[in-house]
Structures are given as C-alpha cells and as structure tokens.
Amino acid sequence: MIDHAHDLAAVREATDRLLSATVKLDDVTAAEPSRLPGWSRGHVLVHLSRNADALVNVLQGRPMYADSETRDRDIERDAPRPLTEQLADLRESAARFLAAAAAPADWSRTITMRNGVTDSASRVPFRRWIEVDLHHVDLGIGYELEDLPDEFVAREIDFLAERFGRHPEVVSTGLTADDGRFWTTGGGAEGPAVAVRGPAPELLGWLAGRRDGSVLKVDGGPLPVLPPL
C-alpha cells in the first residue's frame, strides 16, 4: 500500500538536498549543459518548478499542463534566468506543492496526469519524489544514482519495471540486483527471455535512460533496447 504521508516526507528531504546543492551554483554553472540532451541546468531547474505547479493542478482536479507547447515554451523562456530567480521559483513552487498535498483529501481517488494517464492520488507524492531526486542526478553536480536512498531505488525499479511490463518492443526480462532482489519486465515482444544482473543503481540507471547498461551482465541475449520514457 502506498503511504502518501511517508512519501511527502521523502519529498521534503529530497527537496532540501536539492536546494542545498544548487545554492552552490552560480549564473555561469547554471547555464552549463545538464546530463539531459539539449537541456542546460537552468532547463532542469525550471522543469522542476513547473512540475511542482503541474502536480498541484493534478491534485486539485485541473489539467496537469495547459498543453505540451505551453509547457515547453515556459521551460525555454525561463531556462536562462539568473540563479537567484531559479532558486526562488524552485523553493516557492515546492512549497506550493507540499501545501496542496497537505490539504485533507481522498487519497484513493483517481487523478489524471499528462496524455490521459490515470493513477491513484496516493502515488502523486512518489511521482514528485522521482522528479526531484532523478533530476538532481541529471544536474551533474555531484549527486549520483549511487547516492539515492535505497528505498527510492527499489521503488523506482518497481515503477519502471511495471511501466515496461508487456511492452510490445521489450522481450521478457528478469532483473536481479546484486543483493538478490528480483523484478520482471517486458514480455510483449517475441524473442528469448533475457536475464539482467547488476548493482541496483545501475539497473535503475538503465531503466530510466540515465546509463547505457554496459556494466550490467546479460544472459540469454543482448541487453534489450528500451523505448523512451
């Protein structure tokens, strides 16, 4: 069972980590490339701010974004802002999300995300945790997949394994972490099943498109090519 209150506490901790790290940037380093193709660190910071506001919309029954074009235009417009503006926006938008999530609500209700995807409201805090911690890694400022909380790594592998489950482009794939934890994914494509093994952060990095999987051990065939998230 999803514990939204637990996840909200984790969001607060992840946000504090992010803010503590980003205050060490300056206008020059904030404008440098992030690890996401085509995005500067400023793009990542704006995206995090707008995602917080978008999740407020979701919790309050409004569309997540007005439309994809507006979302993309806002990110491009605000990416070059001075760092002081970026951090103020990040801090204030994070506070708005936490305030909205603290309001009494039916956490079992169904909410609608982008592209018509539906989910339980109780999963929204974890979705925000994913955004904050993974994009912290994407900034390339010293926080790595290996620094992510172990609980987060396991649950995000759960989340992504479910997302790719029965995907028509992915063969049946077993995932085993070095500590013995096991997941299955894929299964919608024809072909022999493969077994993938490695450190849990590396498994997460491959599933999330943050690493190429070259250090993972694969039996039964090549490492599957995963579709974009």
Secondary structure, DSSP 4 states (H G I P E B T S, - for coil): ---HHHHHHHHHHHHHHHHHHHTT--HHHHTSB-SSTT-BHHHHHHHHHHHHHHHHHHHTTS-SSS-HHHHHHHHHHHTTS-HHHHHHHHHHHHHHHHHHHHS---TTSEEE-GGG-EEEGGGHHHHHHHHHHHHHHHTTSS--GGGS-HHHHHHHHHHHHHHHTT-TTS--EEEEETTS-EEEE--SS-S--EEEEE-HHHHHHHHTTSS--TTSEEESSSPPPPPP-
